[in-house]
Amino acid sequence: MNKRNPLKEYKFIIFDWDGTLMDSTARIVSCMQKTAEVIGYEIPSVEQVKGIIGLSMDAVIERIFPEAGEEHRSHVKDVYRQYYVELDQTPSPLFKGTMPLLESLKTHEVSFAVATGKARAGLNRALSSVSMLDYFNVSICADEAQSKPHPEMVNRLLNSAGHSIDETLVIGDSVHDLGMAQQAGVDAVGLTSGANTKDELALLNPIFILDQLEELTNKINCQTKGIICLD
């Protein structure tokens, strides 16, 4: 694990969305498998789909459906979107700890953002479904920046929110989230609630790894305009 100042105060929290704040991993897997079945591609395994959660859709297609040429990408996207938005009814609620944690951060004037592999339209739909469309200070999507683990999402959020690297913390469930944080030079917390295992996340050296988001409330000491992460 990283050596860090135990009194380091974070004032800006960047959350991943799928598998971190929203329990949507099962729905993503289901929709990706159904997309493959409809189009006639080899159906990816659960682990294969989990491995691409957090990436942009173009990056997903390159990894899961490499046989899809440039001319077929739009069709793959359309089929997947149709299943995710309309046809697949796999539940995707917020995790139990999401709202209590966010409300606590808001009370203590901690800014928070979303950096997601979803496109803007997809994130807006997800936020609207849980009445959170205007809830976050700022957000950035995969069709607005380079795909994770490239650090552009973090860098642009820092510029938009006016925070420094040292006061920023990324929270995510995938190696893509933690890789993005590592490349941007910011600390990160890993969650095993979505895409990757504890051993996989540990390779990216987060300050700690938790099973569920709600456990984070026991790991932070809220201050005025900041939080301190506790061992």
N, C-alpha and C positions, 0 to 999 in steps of 0.2 A: 504493500500500500504506500501511497505518497506520504512523505513526512510533511506535516503542515503545522501551522500555528493553531493550537486548539482554541484560541480566542479570535480567530479570523472571522470577521463579520461580513456576511453576504447580504447585499442589498438588491440584487437582481437575480431572479430564478428563471431559467429557461427550461420549460417542460417539453418533452416529446408528447404526442397525443395518443396514437394507437398503442395499446399495451401498457401505457403509463398512466394517463388520466382516464381513458375510456377502455373498457374491457371488450375490445373489438377483434382480438386475435382470431377467435374461432370463426367469426363472420368473414374476415379477410381470407382465411384458409378455404372456407366453403365456397366463396365466390370465385376464387382463383381456380379451384378445382373444377367448378362448373363451367367456367369460361373455357378451360382446356377441353373439356368434354364436348361442349357445343361446337367449338371451332375444329375439333379433330386432332388436337395435339396430345402428346403424352401427358397424362394427369400427374402433376407434381405431388410429391409426398407432403405430409404435414410439416416435416422438418425443413423441406426445401422452401416452402412458402414462408415459414417463420424466419428463415434466413434472409429474406428480401424485404421484410416489413421495415418500413422507415426509409426505403429508397424511393426515388422518383419513379413514376410509372414507366418511363423510357428505360431506366436502369433495370427495373423488374423484368420487362419484356426481354431485354438482352440476356438476362440470367436464366429465366424460367422457360422462355419460348425463343431460343436462339434461331429457330427455323423461320420465325416471322420476319420477313424482310421489311424494309422501310415502308413499302406500300401497304403492308398488312397491319401496321402498328395501330392505326386509327381504328380499325375494326376490332382488334383485341381490346383496346381501351373502351370502345363503345359497349361491347358485350359485358366486360367486367363492370362498368358503371351501371348498366341496366340491372345486373344481378344485385349489386351492392345497394343501389338506391330503391329498387322496386321489387325485385323478385325473391330475393333471399330474406327470410324472416329470422335468421339467427340473431338472438338478442345481443345488443352491444350497449349496455348501460355504463354510466360512470362507475369507476371503482368506489367502493365504500368510503375510502378515506379522502376522495378528491375534494368535495365541497368543504368539509371541516378544515382541511389544510389550507385551501385557498382563502377561505374566510379569515383564518387566523393570520395569514400573510397580509391580507388587505387591512386588517385591524392594526397591524404593526407597521403599516406603510411600506411594506416590501413590494417592489414592482415585480411583476411576473409576465412571462411571454410564452408563446408556443412556437416551436420549430418542428415542422412536420413534413413527412414524405407525401402527404396528400397535396393535390392541387388546391388552389384557392376555393374553387366552387365546392370541392369535397369537404374542406374544412368548414366552410360556412354552413353547409348542410348539417354537418355533425354538431356544430355549435348551436345552430337553431333548434335541433332536435332535443337539446337539453337546456334550452333557454339561456344560452351563454354567448350569444352572438357579439355582444358589446362588452364582454366581461374582462377580457385581457387587455393589458396596457398596449401590447403590440404583438404581432404574429408574422410569421413568414412561412411560405409554402414552397413545394418542390418546383412549381412552375414559375417561381420568382427568383430563384437562386440555384446555384449548383447543388446537386444531390449530396446528401450525407454520404460519406464522412468528411467531405470537403468542409472547411471551416467558414465558408462564406455566410451561411445562415447566422452563425454566432456573431461574426464580425459586423454584419449589417444590423442585427438587433442591438448590439452594443452602441453603434453609431446612432440608431434611432432613439434609443432610450437614454443615452448620455451616461452610461455606466462604464466602469473600467473592467479589465480582465480580472483583477484581484478581488473585486467585490461581486463576481458573477459565479453562479453555480448552475450546471446543467444536470437535469434529472431525466433518465431514460431507461428503457428496458432492452435496448439492443446494442450490439457492438458498433453499429453505425452511429448511434447517438454518442456513445462514449468516445469513439474515434474522432468524431467531429469536435467534441470538447477538447480532447488531447491535442489535436492539430491547432486549435484556436488558443491553446495555453490556459484554459480555464479548468477549475475543479469540476468533478462530476460525481453523482451518486447513481449506482446501478440498481435496477429492480429486476427480479426474476419473474415478474407477473405476466410477461409477454413473450418476447421472441427468443431470448437466449438464456442459457444456464449460468449459474454462479461461476463455474470454472471458465466459461467463455468470456464473461464480463470481466473477470479478474485480470485477464490478460491486458486490459486497457487501463489498469491501475486506478480505479475510482477510489474516492476517500473511504467509502464503504459500500456494501451491497446488502439490499433488503429484499425480503420476499414480497412485501406489499407496501403500497404507498402510505397506508395509514400508520405503518411503523415509523415513518419519518417524524411524526409528531412527537415521538418519544426521544428522537435524536437531535432535536433542535431546541435552542433556548431563544425565544423571541425577545428582541430588544426594540427600543424605539428606532424605527426606520432600518431594521436589519434583523438577521438571524445568525446565531452561532451554532455550528454543528458540533455535537458532543460525541465523544467516543463511547 
